[in-house]
């Protein structure tokens, strides 16, 4: 079956979908996006994702052209036609087409989404853990906006892959902010620590859910800046995102983290996250 895309209210084959040359998303990266996980044909944490979409759009002075409850309903109708039981929804909103100018003009926004299968999730009990490399954080100071202007993240990710790593960690003034496509956590004692959201940290949905779930396993959550040296001496490290859920960290640059397998706190957090996913998508 051909892949489908919902675009400005119509469902068409993805291969036939077209965006204008003067779309501001294409010419200026003037837009925002969301990635939503699918389990058993159902989107997980859809409300949280659509709330973040609204905040990101407001951050670039752009209105979502359809009411959020109506958009959620359209996503539901689309998934009934799409043959993707487990995977992701990619949703993108741009300011639309207009003669090229830095100044905003009255335009009709371009809103689209499609679904795609993802590889199976990693089994944390048997996985080798991910390898990270550090890169300078030279991005803009509105990372709380989920902008489609991702070139710095793309370059960092590819630098990591070229260096034999899985993910890149941004460092600014010795402080660990986030990764190119994920948030990062440290377990220090019985505390779960991660950088606050804000200018250099995206409010990840999986991040927010884990902070909420931490109390269920008796873990105090703390949002504060962490220096790289503190990260390297943490009891456990892991990264999170919508598509990967949780991955434990085994290596940092050329240094092995002091654990040979996924740590017990990370495993407990993964278990309660899996329980929530299964409960909400059964």
C-alpha positions in Angstrom: 0.0 0.0 0.0 1.3 3.5 -0.9 2.3 5.8 1.9 -0.2 8.5 2.6 0.1 12.1 3.8 -2.5 14.4 5.3 -1.9 17.8 3.8 -4.0 20.9 4.5 -7.1 18.8 5.1 -6.7 16.2 2.3 -5.2 12.7 2.3 -3.1 12.0 -0.8 -0.3 9.5 -1.7 2.9 10.8 -0.3 4.6 10.5 -3.7 2.0 13.0 -5.1 2.2 15.6 -2.3 3.7 18.9 -3.3 4.9 22.0 -1.5 5.4 25.3 -3.3 8.9 26.6 -4.1 8.1 29.8 -2.1 6.9 27.9 1.0 8.6 29.7 3.9 9.5 26.4 5.4 11.5 25.6 2.4 13.2 29.0 2.0 13.6 30.1 5.6 13.0 27.0 7.8 10.1 29.1 9.0 8.1 26.3 10.7 7.9 23.8 13.6 7.3 20.1 13.8 6.4 17.2 16.1 7.3 13.5 16.1 4.7 11.3 17.8 5.2 7.6 18.7 2.6 5.0 17.5 1.9 1.8 19.3 -0.8 -0.6 18.3 -2.2 2.0 15.8 -2.5 4.6 18.6 -0.5 7.8 19.1 1.2 7.9 22.5 1.0 11.2 24.6 -0.8 12.9 21.7 -2.2 15.7 23.9 1.3 16.6 25.2 2.7 16.7 21.7 -0.1 18.9 20.4 0.3 21.2 23.3 4.0 21.5 22.6 3.2 22.2 18.9 1.0 25.1 19.9 3.8 26.5 22.1 6.4 26.1 19.4 4.1 27.8 16.9 3.4 30.6 19.2 7.1 31.0 19.7 7.6 31.9 16.1 4.3 34.0 16.0 2.5 31.3 14.0 -1.0 30.0 14.7 -2.0 26.4 14.3 -4.6 26.6 11.5 -6.9 24.0 13.0 -8.2 23.7 16.5 -6.2 21.2 18.5 -9.2 18.8 19.3 -10.0 18.9 15.5 -6.4 18.2 14.6 -6.3 15.2 17.0 -9.5 13.9 15.4 -7.9 14.3 11.9 -4.9 12.3 13.1 -7.2 9.6 14.3 -9.0 9.4 10.9 -5.7 9.3 9.1 -4.3 6.5 11.2 -7.4 4.4 10.4 -6.4 4.6 6.7 -2.6 4.3 7.2 -1.1 0.8 7.5 1.4 1.7 10.3 0.6 -0.1 13.5 3.9 0.7 15.2 6.1 3.6 14.3 5.8 7.4 14.3 3.8 10.3 13.0 5.8 13.2 11.6 3.9 16.5 11.7 5.1 19.8 10.2 3.6 23.3 10.2 5.1 26.1 8.2 4.0 29.7 7.6 3.1 28.7 4.0 3.8 30.3 0.6 4.5 33.9 0.0 6.9 36.0 -2.2 10.3 35.7 -0.6 10.9 38.3 2.0 12.2 38.3 5.6 9.1 40.2 6.7 6.0 38.1 7.5 3.0 38.5 5.2 -0.5 37.2 5.2 -0.1 33.5 4.1 -2.0 30.3 4.4 -0.1 27.9 6.6 1.1 24.6 5.3 0.2 21.8 7.7 1.0 18.1 7.0 1.6 14.8 8.7 2.3 11.2 7.7 3.0 7.9 9.5 6.1 5.7 9.1 7.2 2.4 10.6 10.2 2.5 13.0 12.7 -0.3 13.9 11.9 -2.3 17.0 12.9 -0.7 20.3 16.2 -1.8 21.9 16.1 -4.3 24.7 18.0 -2.5 27.6 18.8 -5.8 29.3 20.8 -7.1 26.4 21.9 -3.9 24.5 25.5 -2.7 24.6 24.6 0.9 25.3 25.1 3.9 23.2 28.3 5.8 22.5 28.3 9.6 22.8 30.7 12.3 21.6 30.8 15.9 22.8 30.5 19.0 20.5 30.3 22.7 21.3 26.8 24.0 21.6 26.7 26.8 19.0 22.9 26.7 18.5 20.5 29.6 18.9 18.9 30.3 22.3 15.4 29.3 21.6 15.8 25.5 21.6 12.5 25.2 23.5 10.9 25.8 20.1 10.8 22.6 18.1 11.9 24.3 15.0 12.5 22.7 11.6 15.8 24.7 11.4 17.8 21.7 12.6 21.1 22.1 10.6 23.3 22.4 13.8 21.7 19.2 15.1 22.1 17.5 11.8 25.8 18.4 11.6 26.4 17.3 15.2 24.6 13.9 14.6 26.6 13.2 11.5 29.9 14.1 13.3 28.9 11.5 15.9 28.2 8.9 13.3 31.4 9.6 11.4 33.3 9.2 14.7 31.8 5.8 15.4 29.3 7.1 18.0 25.5 7.0 18.2 24.7 10.5 19.4 26.3 13.9 20.0 26.2 15.8 23.3 26.1 19.6 23.3 28.5 21.3 25.7 28.4 25.1 26.6 30.8 26.6 29.1 31.5 23.0 30.4 27.7 22.5 31.0 26.0 19.6 29.3 22.7 20.8 27.7 21.2 18.1 25.6 22.0 15.9 22.6 21.4 16.4 18.9 18.1 14.4 18.9 17.5 13.5 22.5 17.6 14.7 26.2 20.2 13.4 28.6 19.9 12.3 32.2 22.2 11.3 35.0 21.5 9.2 38.0 23.5 10.5 41.0 22.8 8.6 44.2 19.0 8.3 44.3 18.5 11.5 42.3 17.5 11.8 38.6 19.2 14.9 37.3 18.8 16.7 33.9 19.2 20.2 32.6 16.2 22.5 32.9 14.3 23.2 29.7 14.8 26.7 28.2 17.1 28.4 25.8 19.3 25.4 25.1 17.0 22.4 26.0 13.9 21.2 24.2 11.0 20.2 26.5 11.1 16.5 25.4 7.9 14.6 25.9 9.6 11.4 27.0 11.7 13.6 29.3 8.6 15.1 31.0 6.9 11.7 31.4 10.0 10.2 33.0 10.3 13.1 35.5 6.6 12.4 36.4 7.2 8.7 36.7 10.4 9.0 38.8 8.4 9.4 42.0 6.8 6.0 41.4 10.1 4.3 42.0 11.1 6.6 44.9 13.5 8.6 42.8 13.9 12.4 43.5 14.0 14.4 40.2 16.2 17.4 40.0 16.4 19.9 37.1 19.8 21.7 37.2 22.8 22.3 35.0 25.4 19.5 35.1 29.1 19.9 34.3 30.7 17.3 32.0 32.9 16.1 34.8 29.9 15.5 37.0 28.3 13.5 34.2 31.3 11.3 33.9 31.2 10.4 37.6 27.4 9.7 37.6 26.1 6.3 38.7 24.2 5.9 35.4 23.6 7.9 32.2 20.9 7.6 29.7 19.3 9.5 26.8 15.6 9.8 25.9 13.5 10.7 22.9 10.1 9.9 21.4 11.5 7.4 18.9 14.1 5.7 21.1 12.3 5.9 24.5 15.4 5.2 26.7 18.9 4.2 25.7 21.6 3.8 28.4 25.1 5.3 27.8 28.1 3.1 27.7 30.8 5.4 26.3 31.6 9.1 26.4 34.1 10.3 23.8 37.1 7.9 24.3 36.1 6.9 27.8 34.0 3.9 29.0 31.3 4.7 31.5 31.8 2.7 34.7 29.1 0.1 34.1 29.1 -3.0 31.9 25.3 -3.1 31.4 22.2 -0.9 31.8 21.9 0.3 35.4 19.2 -0.7 37.8 17.6 2.8 38.0 17.5 3.1 34.2 15.9 -0.3 34.0 13.2 0.6 36.6 12.4 3.9 34.8 12.2 2.0 31.5 9.8 -0.6 33.1 7.4 2.1 34.4 7.5 3.9 31.1 6.6 0.7 29.3 3.8 0.1 31.7 2.4 3.6 30.9 2.8 3.1 27.1 1.0 -0.3 27.3 -1.8 1.1 29.5 -2.5 4.1 27.2 -2.2 2.3 23.9 -3.8 -1.1 24.7 
